[in-house]
């Protein structure tokens, strides 16, 4: 994939999530299921519950932070501890950041990075209105993180890495910013079989819908190994097909991708 194609993909994804960030919160939905917004429906609470979020978690985040996006609950698998520094790749409206912020307490810190300016603005507004003082949101690409070397204890991400057109570079950057012993705890989609060409070659709607950018487990393992990670674990979640099937109307995409828990450690 050449640089021009990569930039085209980034711009397509950025435009899609700009639309989501700017949607009227009072309308109760960023888009309809037919608009391919990575699993979004008009009932965000219900969608998030299917992904593994508890009612308590859903009730504690600022209004407007939960956009019904994602394919799992990464902060629940990250084993976060008070005082840790957490980085969320593709932080959106700040949903997972705010949940992580409560776990690391005021002695810790949570940094969210997103390439969509409108999402950064939304997350910052959510943090301000709910008086979160241990969160920080920065504009940037996850392939080029605005984060110093060896400063992060845990990296989380929720159905975002598949959207990157340069996944090896994402993992290289993750490795760079993590401290020795730092952990990667990610929810993302994986391809369970070869994607049909009409999906694989669709770099527009299917890509920004978290479908055509999905990698296989073997591919992800190799990328993580090449970046230097150890203790790699990728666990598919077949139950995720229940909400993945709604991402693209009539596409039967649950036959090709599932959500997975991805963990690794920087030695």
N, C-alpha and C positions, 0 to 999 in steps of 0.2 A: 504494500500500500504506500503510495507516494505522499509527500507532504501536503500537496494540494487536496488530495482526497481526505486526508486526516483533518485538515482545516474545515473542509466542507461538512464532515460529520460533526465536528465540534460545534459549528455554527447551527446546524440543524437541531442538535440537542439543546444548545443554549436558547434558541428561539422557542422551542417547545416548553422549556421550563420557565422561561420568561413569562409566557402566557399563563402558566399555572400560578406563578408568584403574584401576578397582577390581577388575578381573578377577584371578584367581589366576594369577600368572606361571608357576607350576609345572604348570599344565594345558596349557601350550603354545599357547594361543590365547585371544583376547579374546572371540571369538564365531565362530559358523559362517558360511560364505558366505551362508546364507540370511538372516542378521540385518542385511544391508545396511550393514555398517560401512565404507563407503568403500573397498572392495577388500580387506578383511581376509580371510585364510584361516588355517588352522592352521599353515601353513608360512610364517612371516614372511620367512625368508631367501630363499626361492624367489620370493615376491611382490616383495620389494625388488629382487632381481636383475633381474626383468623390467622394473622401473621405471628401471634404469640404474645401480644401485649396484654397485660392485665388491666382490669377496670381501674385499679388504683393508679397505675401508670398513666392511663389515658386521662384521668381526672386531674392529674397534677401538672400537666404541661400547659403553657400559656395558650389561650384561645388563638387560633390561627396558625399554630405551629405544626399541627398535624394536618398534612395535606393528603393523607391516604396513600402515600407513595411507599415503595419498598417491597421487600419480599421476605422479611423476617424481622427479628428483634435482636440486633447485634449487641447492644449494651447488656442484654440478659445473658449472653454467652461469654462476655468479656471478663467476668470475675473482677470487677472494678473494686478498688480499695481506696479509703480516705487518703488524700494526699497525692494521688497519682495525677499525672498529666495525660490527658486523652486527646487524640486527634480524630476528627470525623471527616472522612473523605467524601465530599459531595453532601454538605450538611443541610442544604435546602432551607426550609423555614426554621430549622433548629430543633426539630422534634427530638431526635436521639441525643443531641447535645444537652438539652435541658434535663433529660432523664439521667444521663451520665453525670451531670453537674451535681445532682442530689447525692449520688453515690460517692463521689470523690470528696464531697463536702467543701467548705470554704478553704480548707487546707490544700485542696487540689485545684486543678484548672482544666477547662475543656476548650479546645480550639476547633472551630469549624472552618473548612475551606470549601468554597464553591466558585465555579467559573461564571455564574450568572449574577450580574450586579443586583438585579431585582430580588433575588433570593437572599443575598447578603443584607440588603436593606430590610427585608421582611424579618429576617432572623434577629437583626440588631434591634428593631422595633419591639419584637416579642420579648427580647431580653430586658429591654428598658422598662416596658410596662409591667413586667413581673418582677423587676428588681433583682435580676440575676447579676451577681458581681464577679462570678468566677468563670464566665464564658467570654470568648472573643471570636469574632467572625471576620475572616479575611478573604478577599477576592483573589482567586488564583486557580490555575489548572492543577489537577492532581498529578499530572505528569511533571510539573515544575512547582513543587510546593514552596510557599513562602514561609518556610519553617527552618530553623537552624539544625545543624547536625546533632545527633545524639541527645535530643532534648525531650523525647516523648516516651512514656511508659507503655501506652496502649493505643493502637489504631483500630478504629471501628469504621464500618461503612455499610450502607444499606442499599443494595441493588444499584450501585453506581459504577463500579469498576468495569462491568460489562459494557458500559457506554463509552469507555475510552477506546480510541483507535490505536493506542500504543500501550497495551497492558504491561509488557515487560518493563517499560519505563516507569509505570505506576509503582510496580513492586520494587524497582531500584530505588525510587524516591522514598518509599515506605521504609525500606531497609536503612537508608541514609539517616532519616530523622529519628528512628527508634534508638533508644539506649541499648546497651548490651543487656540481654535478658528481656528486652521489650517484646510485647505480644501483638500479634495481628489477629483480630476477631471480626470476621466479615460475614454478612449475609449477602449472597448474590446468586444469580442464576447460572446454571451450568447446562451445557448441551448433553443430552442423554443419547442422542443418535445424530447422524449427519443431517444437517438442515437442508431442506429442499432448496434448489437454486433460486426459486422465486422469493424465498425468504432471505437466504444467505446474501444475495446480491442486492437486496433492497436496503440501501443506505439512508433511506428517509424515514418513513413512518415506522417500519419494523425495527429499525435500529434504535430510535428514541423511545420505542415501546419496550425496551429491554429484551429483545428477542434475537435479532440477527447478529448482535455483538457477543453472544454467549460463547464461551470456550468450553471444551470438554474437560473432564477431570484430569486426564493425562496431560493436557496442554497446560492447565493451571499449575499442576504439580511441578512440571518442568520449569515454568517461568519462575516459580517461587524458589526452586532449588538453584537456578542460575543467578538469582539475586542474592543468594547466600542464606536463605531461611532454612531452619531445621524444624523437627517435630511437626511436620506438615500433616494436617488432617483435613480432608474434604468429605463431608457427610451429606449426601443428597437427602432431601425431605420430600418423599412421595406425596405426603398430604398437601403439599403446596399446590398440587395440580388443581385443587378445588377453587383457588382464587386466580391462578394463572390462566385458567381457561377463559376468564372474562376479559383478559387484556386486549385481545384482538377478536372482534366479533367474527365467528365462523371460520377462524383460522386453524382450529385444533392445535394450537401451539403447545398445549400440555403434552402432546405426543413427542415433543422434541426438546423441551427444557423443563427443569424443575429448580426450585430454590435449594440452596445448599449452605451448610455452615462450614466456613473456611477458617482454619486456625493455623498459625505458624509462629515460630519464635526466632528472634535474632540472637545468635549465640554470643 
